[in-house]
């Protein structure tokens, strides 16, 4: 059976050491301007990753978008800013109005609102006052989330950068095939244990 389900990046908490290299790699991959990548000394905005390392008493692992097939974030977006592109759900930041509906809808907490930067400064939103003046109120905020580094030839930067191999692309069709094979092998062991006289394995 051919699967048309979207792939996504999955973390293995048993391998994650919480070094945050994935966050840095993500931020660098998404902060490239033209052909230039940010390096120490020429950063003009904060590093803003699209995945977030979560530490709990039981596990440490990055949390990121699962690129849901019936994505609640995309369905709830009143501006139509979240769309599927090359198999990934991406945020069109120019359309985002910063309403936070996608944050509330995401069951994984994989969407974040971050300030927009231009030429090293946060872009501020302004409102018109009653007397016709303009008042600066707060930074412009837009939704960001994992886009699986769409367009990056080497694939997701976080997967490539993880020193422990804790992140990998989860091809849903391969996962299903592998789990079915494991279930069949487990069933064969069970039957053999129940009926050793049959000699089946």
C-alpha positions in Angstrom: 0.0 0.0 0.0 1.4 3.4 -1.0 1.2 5.9 1.8 0.5 9.6 1.0 1.0 10.6 4.6 3.4 13.4 5.4 6.8 12.6 6.9 8.0 14.5 10.0 11.0 14.7 12.3 10.8 12.6 15.4 13.0 12.6 18.5 14.3 9.7 20.4 14.3 10.8 24.0 16.6 7.9 25.1 19.3 9.4 22.9 18.8 13.1 23.4 21.4 14.7 25.8 19.7 18.2 25.8 22.6 20.0 24.1 20.4 22.3 22.1 22.5 21.8 18.9 19.2 21.1 17.1 17.8 24.5 18.1 21.0 26.3 17.0 21.0 24.4 13.7 17.4 25.3 13.1 17.8 28.9 13.9 20.9 29.2 11.6 19.1 27.4 8.8 16.2 29.8 9.0 18.2 33.0 9.6 20.2 32.8 6.4 19.8 36.0 4.4 20.4 35.4 0.7 23.6 33.5 0.4 24.9 34.6 3.8 24.5 32.5 6.9 24.7 34.2 10.3 28.0 33.8 12.1 29.2 35.1 15.5 29.9 38.8 15.1 27.5 39.6 12.3 24.2 38.5 13.9 21.7 41.3 13.8 18.7 39.5 15.3 18.3 36.8 18.0 18.5 33.1 17.0 14.9 31.9 16.8 14.6 28.2 16.4 11.4 26.4 15.1 11.7 23.5 17.5 12.0 23.7 21.3 13.9 21.5 23.6 11.7 20.3 26.5 13.1 19.0 29.7 11.0 17.1 32.2 12.0 14.9 35.1 11.4 11.8 32.8 12.8 12.9 29.5 14.5 15.5 27.4 13.8 15.9 23.7 12.9 18.6 21.2 9.3 19.1 20.3 8.4 20.1 16.8 5.6 20.0 14.3 4.2 16.6 13.2 2.8 18.1 10.0 -0.6 16.6 10.7 -2.7 15.4 7.8 -5.8 17.2 9.1 -3.8 20.0 10.8 -5.7 21.9 13.5 -3.3 24.8 13.1 -4.0 25.2 9.4 -7.8 24.6 9.9 -8.0 27.3 12.6 -5.9 30.0 10.9 -8.3 32.8 10.0 -5.8 34.3 7.6 -5.0 31.1 5.7 -1.3 31.6 6.6 -0.6 27.9 7.2 -0.4 25.8 4.0 1.1 22.5 2.8 4.2 22.9 0.6 6.3 20.0 -0.6 4.7 17.7 2.0 5.3 20.1 4.9 3.0 22.5 6.7 4.6 26.0 6.4 3.6 29.4 7.8 3.4 32.2 5.3 4.7 34.9 7.7 3.5 37.7 5.4 -0.1 36.5 5.9 0.1 35.8 9.6 -1.7 38.3 11.8 -0.3 37.0 15.1 -3.7 36.0 16.5 -2.3 32.9 18.3 -5.2 30.6 17.2 -2.7 28.1 15.7 -0.9 28.0 19.1 -4.1 27.1 20.8 -5.0 24.5 18.2 -1.7 22.6 18.0 -1.9 19.5 20.3 1.9 19.3 20.5 2.7 22.9 21.4 4.8 23.1 18.3 3.8 26.6 17.2 5.4 29.7 18.7 4.9 33.4 18.1 8.2 35.4 17.6 9.0 39.0 16.9 9.8 40.0 13.3 13.2 41.6 12.8 14.4 43.8 10.0 17.9 45.3 9.8 18.7 44.2 13.4 15.7 45.7 15.0 12.3 44.4 16.0 9.6 45.6 13.7 7.0 47.6 15.7 3.4 47.8 15.0 1.7 51.1 15.2 -1.9 52.2 15.7 -3.5 55.5 14.8 -4.6 57.6 17.7 -7.9 59.5 18.0 -6.1 62.7 17.2 -4.7 61.3 13.9 -1.3 60.6 15.3 0.5 57.3 15.3 1.4 55.4 18.4 3.9 52.5 18.5 2.4 49.8 20.7 4.4 46.5 20.5 6.6 44.3 18.3 5.0 42.6 15.3 4.7 38.9 16.1 4.2 36.0 13.7 3.7 32.3 14.1 6.7 30.1 13.3 7.0 26.3 13.4 9.1 23.5 11.9 8.9 23.5 8.1 11.2 20.5 7.8 13.7 23.0 6.2 11.7 22.9 3.0 14.0 23.7 0.1 17.1 22.7 1.9 18.8 20.0 -0.1 20.4 18.2 2.9 17.0 18.0 4.6 16.2 19.2 8.1 19.2 20.9 9.7 18.3 19.6 13.2 18.6 16.0 12.0 21.9 16.7 10.3 23.3 18.5 13.3 22.3 16.2 16.2 25.5 14.7 17.6 23.7 11.7 19.1 21.4 10.7 16.3 18.4 11.4 18.4 16.5 13.1 15.5 15.5 11.4 12.3 13.0 11.7 9.6 10.0 9.5 10.2 8.7 8.2 6.9 5.3 7.0 8.0 5.0 4.3 5.4 8.4 2.8 6.6 7.3 3.0 10.2 4.1 1.1 9.5 6.0 -1.6 7.5 8.6 -2.0 10.3 6.0 -2.2 13.0 4.0 -4.8 11.1 7.2 -6.8 10.6 8.0 -6.6 14.4 4.4 -7.6 15.2 4.6 -10.6 12.9 8.0 -11.7 14.4 6.6 -11.3 17.9 3.6 -13.4 17.0 5.8 -16.1 15.5 7.8 -16.3 18.7 4.6 -16.5 20.7 3.2 -19.3 18.6 6.5 -21.2 18.7 6.6 -20.9 22.5 3.0 -22.3 22.7 3.6 -25.1 20.3 7.3 -26.0 20.3 6.4 -29.5 18.9 5.4 -27.8 15.6 8.9 -26.6 14.9 7.6 -23.4 13.4 9.5 -20.3 13.8 
